Amino acid sequence: MTYEVVIGVEVHAQLRTKSKMFCGCGATFGRSPNSQTCPVCLGLPGSLPVINRMAVEMAVRAGLALNCTIGEHNRFARKNYFYPDLPKGYQISQYEAPICEHGWIEIAAGNGKKRVRIRRAHLEEDAGKNVHETGTSGSLVDLNRAGTPLLEIVTEPDMRSAEEVIAYLKGLRDILMYLEVCDGNMEEGSFRCEPNLSLRPLGQKEFGTKVELKNINSFKFVKDAVEYEIKRQTKVLSEGGTIQQETRLWNLDRGETAVMRSKEEAHDYRYFPDPDLVPLKLEKEWVEGFRDGLPELPAMRAARFVSDYGLPEYDATVLTASRGMADYFEAGVKLFNQPKTVSNWIMGELTRELNNSGTDVSASPVSPERLAGLLQMVDTGTVSLKVAREIFPELYNSGKTPEQIVQEKGLTQVSDEGALEKIIDDVLTKNPAQVAQFKEGKQQVLGFLVGQVMKASGGKANPGKVNDLLKKRLG
């Protein structure tokens, strides 16, 4: 039996508001446990929630960017379940009237493009966090996260492989980060992924029994978990077994999924409208005002980088994955109008130093102006490409300009023909055998002689000039 993989994905994206969804407590990650709480997010009797306007605005902007219809009439509901990290005994969410519906984004699939449909995106509050400390007999609860605003984004079951899941997640994360509505930090839980996966015989229309993979915090782990689950379900079905509807966790140490709990259906949560929150009406003109303010999104910007700057698709995709990186590139090109050269240096030397220091491009010590200054020096022959690459780490770490570093180290490239001819004369005198070989037609010897001149000059000779002068002398 050949099986078709069917995958949908739920993403919980934490919105970048300063305060929580229904109260004024801060939503900053990493504060001391339970330091950002109040009667509302602690669920104390008599406390009343108030909707965070900024969270609504961010959800609307995200929905528009995801090609969704924005619901004019919204209603918040209580989703009832009982965990230690849920102080009220219910989560305020949206059920029958979500803020965003019927959207899509386009992803790369095989050699072409594919639309992944978004069923809904709704606002809700987050739960707290259970802390299991080694060496203690019990667990602790940190409620700093309780009440932080989330946008839960649910796709249709349109994906057919782990590669398509990753393409969707990366595309979605890039969009949300471009909009500055989510910081996309998976390690801190700001962008949590939950694939829902089932198998069905190829050609069958009915879906198989789905399994949810819960809260995975890196793209690599998502890919590994999905691929493992495909193999596991294929084996179960091939051996005549049945798939149980359940939630499974990814066990990193063992490289396998493990049962967390049986999967709840919507009716198990006993949704009902929250009596403390009136229905939320969004005026059409208000919504459309956000559409006009949307930034150029990654896919559109990548296409423009290809058409306007002549970049390869790969370069354009890499540069536009981050809004900050794309802005840096365009600032660099304005100062040094050689787009491919600027792209190479950003994706190579700059990205390496940023990764090594754990720095975002927005805080790069090498500004577009300094990078352009270095590239100008290479272009005019002031320094060689080799020297420019060698001094880049110092440019990144020292705060000096490229001109200062070159001057202090005496690295200015020698392009004066008179000075170069003296070095060439000396090299030719010391290498008569190679000179004879070149004159006999062994053109590859020229590279050796150029290397000897570069060595004799301490790497300062202009290699282009050396090459031309040697050809004239040996011609």
Secondary structure, 3 states (H helix, E strand, C coil): CCEEEEEEEEEEEECCCCECCCCCCECCCCCCCCCCCCCCCCCCCCCCCCCCHHHHHHHHHHHHHCCCEECCEECCEEEECCCCCCCCCEEEECCCCCCEEEEEEEEEECCEEEEEEEEEEEEEECCCEEECCCCCCCCEEECCCCCCEEEEEEECCCECCHHHHHHHHHHHHHHHHHCCCCCCCCCCCCEEEEEEEEEEECCCCCCCCCEEECCECCHHHHHHHHHHHHHHHHHHHHCCCCCCCEEEEEECCCCEEEEEEECCCHHHHCCEECCCCCCEECCHHHHHHHHHCCCCCHHHHHHHHHHHHCCCHHHHHHHHCCHHHHHHHHHHHHHCCCHHHHHHHHHHHHHHHHHHHCCCHHHCCCCHHHHHHHHHHHHCCCCCHHHHHHHHHHHHHHCCCHHHHHHHHCCCCECCHHHHHHHHHHHHHHCHHHHHHHHCCCCCHHHHHHHHHHHHCCCCECHHHHHHHHHHHHC
